[in-house]
Amino acid sequence: MAGGTSIWASKEARTDPKEIFNLRLLYLLISVAWGGWFYGFDTGNIGGILTLPSFENAFGLNNLPAAEIDNRKTLMRLQGTIAAMLAAGGSAGALCAAPTSDFLGRKWSVFLWGFIFVVGAAMQMVADYDVLLAGRFIGGMGVGASSMLTPQFLAENSPKSVRGSMTATYNLMILAGIMLAFWINYGVSLWSFPGVEHDNTQWRTSMGIQLIPGALMCLMIPFEGIKNLCRLRKLPIEHPYVQTEYQEIEAQVRYEQECHQGHSYWVVLQDILLIKSNFQRFFLAIMLFLFHKFTGTDSLNYYAPEIFELIGVKGSSNSLLTTGVYGVVKFVVTIFYVTYLVDRVGRRLPLLVGASLQATAMLYLALYLRFAGTNTDTVGGTPAGGIVGIVWIYIYAFGWSFGHSVACYVVAAEIFPTRIRSVCMSICFFVNWIVDYGITRATPNMITEMGWGVFLLYALLTYAGVVFIFFCLPELKGRSIESIDDLFQRPLWSMWRHAYPTEEEKTRQGIPQLMKGGNEDNADGDKDRPVHIESV
């Protein structure tokens, strides 16, 4: 399993009991990670589908008045609306995920939103513009809710030594879905039988594959049994590993309940906004998601074929082929990140390096288009500067895959206390999706009106993100979720001074002493109290 591969990459995992890396953990990883697969596929395939003649014919996009086709504004507006409707639904789903998670629990909430995605995906198979938009919105709700729930679900149930890689596996599945979507679009674009442009089979084949991962998640989740910590870890109650993990969770929950009574959302929002350490975590996570989007990744994911055409890649099939290679680069590098970097090197350094590469790639595209102009109307092959541009886009994919692609999801799943985690992540993913909607909807018009300025804007914003990350993001590798509460008692701007944890900082303060004192030092004095943590 992708998380398990870090067993030999993470130093902490080498000293963990081998029993905790078991088939139950693998089943948890696979069943939940399907949510990332359908997220990625739905994101990646729509841009290519919009260029297929059969899709344009089915939805009347090839019957617009000639004058409007010439300036492309109406066509691009319609395409932008179709692509962005997924993100609009995603923002709504992210907000709805918190209450369903609290009332139904993580497991059945994941199942519910997976089913909603399947319903929306099925609606997208209908050759009607309004039904398509409704299907993308409903499917987007499933994607948005799952994007909030699944990293949280994985982080809460993973051993801390491989928590980063298990949570990042969700993002690996996003990249796998995007890569598959790119190549399927390329494959169906090569269909050349008579009347292909009037046959709905072409675009429906590409669109319909997203039903598979959605259905698999819905089928697997009901059989997932995370009843208690001992069963998931396959260790006895008395084992020091189980006792330490349980005592940390219990200490965190007891501390929160003693300090802050009440569980209403209003009380939780007060905890988020009025308690300094909570607000610092919330602000950090929000900013990471904003810089995640400001890199321009959504513009490339949704409109990669058009962007490759700008720098001189000729022909629909050629631009889709180049886009497919872009997806492969992202996927392969993300495998390396998940299996090696995230739980060995950590989150912070790869993000700083990756974001710097992304910003530089966007800067090259801006300067090239500024001084060479667009190459959509030129005759012949791709110019030399355009070939360098393609290389820089692949470098952008390289940097993205071990930087912004994963970091915001992993960090958001790790840093929040149990009491406020669902609400904080729900708001974070709402911001993620609403910004996604704005960028996706605006990109066609931005490229038309701003040209090279779009890429310069992304470059400057990404460089600004590098500065913020350096000063404000601590390294979370190896820290227990509960010990992170101690870390954020410090000012956010000073996190660079405490970026890397000492051995003492990897566990919540007081827990090692509690474990040395034995169960008789438990708060209630019951040394024989069984360890039993209900499904989260």
Disulfide bonds with the S-S distance in Angstrom:
none
